[in-house]
């Protein structure tokens, strides 16, 4: 069974010191909708920035590369959709 997933990454500069970035994921044809990431950045000084919201910590290779816009493929890799670790 194929898993259909679409990730939308809306972002905006609200003000020159306020920025908004989010990732909304639609799975199984819209039956499951999740906010993966939503953050508001406020820049007080070039060295001081405040971020608040739903933030996925970039710890490890998976979280840094998780469904971001840098992926250039349409379908998820076979390892994420069909392979089950430990299953024989």
RAWOPE-V167765 format. One record per residue. N is the residue number from 1. SS is DSSP state (H for helix, E for strand, L for the rest). PHI is phi in degrees with one decimal (999 if undefined). OMEGA is omega in whole degrees, 0 to 359 (NA if undefined). Layout:
# RAWOPE-V167765
n->N ss->SS phi->PHI omega->OMEGA
n->N ss->SS phi->PHI omega->OMEGA
This chain:
# RAWOPE-V167765
n->1 ss->L phi->999 omega->181
n->2 ss->L phi->-87.6 omega->181
n->3 ss->L phi->-104.7 omega->182
n->4 ss->L phi->-91.1 omega->182
n->5 ss->E phi->-140.1 omega->176
n->6 ss->E phi->-134.0 omega->179
n->7 ss->E phi->-116.6 omega->177
n->8 ss->E phi->-102.9 omega->183
n->9 ss->L phi->-122.2 omega->178
n->10 ss->L phi->-76.3 omega->180
n->11 ss->E phi->-146.0 omega->180
n->12 ss->E phi->-158.1 omega->169
n->13 ss->E phi->-95.8 omega->183
n->14 ss->E phi->-72.0 omega->180
n->15 ss->E phi->-149.0 omega->182
n->16 ss->L phi->-64.3 omega->178
n->17 ss->L phi->-110.7 omega->181
n->18 ss->E phi->-127.0 omega->181
n->19 ss->E phi->-129.8 omega->179
n->20 ss->E phi->-124.2 omega->178
n->21 ss->E phi->-141.8 omega->179
n->22 ss->E phi->-149.6 omega->174
n->23 ss->E phi->-137.1 omega->179
n->24 ss->E phi->-112.6 omega->184
n->25 ss->E phi->-110.9 omega->177
n->26 ss->E phi->-111.3 omega->181
n->27 ss->E phi->-118.0 omega->178
n->28 ss->H phi->52.9 omega->176
n->29 ss->H phi->67.7 omega->178
n->30 ss->H phi->95.2 omega->179
n->31 ss->L phi->-69.2 omega->179
n->32 ss->E phi->-122.2 omega->179
n->33 ss->E phi->-121.5 omega->182
n->34 ss->E phi->-137.1 omega->172
n->35 ss->E phi->-90.2 omega->182
n->36 ss->E phi->-79.5 omega->185
n->37 ss->E phi->-155.3 omega->174
n->38 ss->E phi->-151.9 omega->184
n->39 ss->E phi->-142.2 omega->174
n->40 ss->E phi->-117.7 omega->179
n->41 ss->E phi->-103.9 omega->175
n->42 ss->E phi->-119.5 omega->182
n->43 ss->E phi->-98.9 omega->180
n->44 ss->E phi->-86.4 omega->184
n->45 ss->E phi->-157.6 omega->179
n->46 ss->L phi->-53.8 omega->179
n->47 ss->L phi->-103.3 omega->183
n->48 ss->E phi->-129.5 omega->180
n->49 ss->E phi->-132.2 omega->178
n->50 ss->E phi->-112.4 omega->178
n->51 ss->E phi->-121.6 omega->177
n->52 ss->E phi->-140.2 omega->178
n->53 ss->E phi->137.0 omega->176
n->54 ss->E phi->-92.4 omega->188
n->55 ss->L phi->-120.0 omega->174
n->56 ss->L phi->-90.8 omega->182
n->57 ss->L phi->-65.7 omega->179
n->58 ss->L phi->-82.1 omega->180
n->59 ss->L phi->-107.2 omega->180
n->60 ss->H phi->85.6 omega->184
n->61 ss->H phi->-66.0 omega->183
n->62 ss->H phi->-64.0 omega->184
n->63 ss->H phi->-67.5 omega->179
n->64 ss->H phi->-67.0 omega->185
n->65 ss->L phi->-109.8 omega->187
n->66 ss->L phi->-69.8 omega->172
n->67 ss->L phi->46.1 omega->179
n->68 ss->L phi->-78.5 omega->181
n->69 ss->L phi->-70.3 omega->181
n->70 ss->L phi->-76.2 omega->177
n->71 ss->L phi->-70.8 omega->187
n->72 ss->L phi->-107.3 omega->181
n->73 ss->L phi->-114.8 omega->183
n->74 ss->L phi->-84.1 omega->182
n->75 ss->L phi->-92.8 omega->175
n->76 ss->L phi->-72.8 omega->180
n->77 ss->L phi->-64.2 omega->181
n->78 ss->H phi->-56.2 omega->181
n->79 ss->H phi->-61.7 omega->182
n->80 ss->H phi->-91.5 omega->185
n->81 ss->H phi->-115.4 omega->188
n->82 ss->L phi->-123.0 omega->183
n->83 ss->L phi->-83.3 omega->178
n->84 ss->L phi->-123.1 omega->180
n->85 ss->L phi->-59.0 omega->178
n->86 ss->L phi->86.2 omega->180
n->87 ss->L phi->-82.4 omega->179
n->88 ss->L phi->-121.6 omega->NA
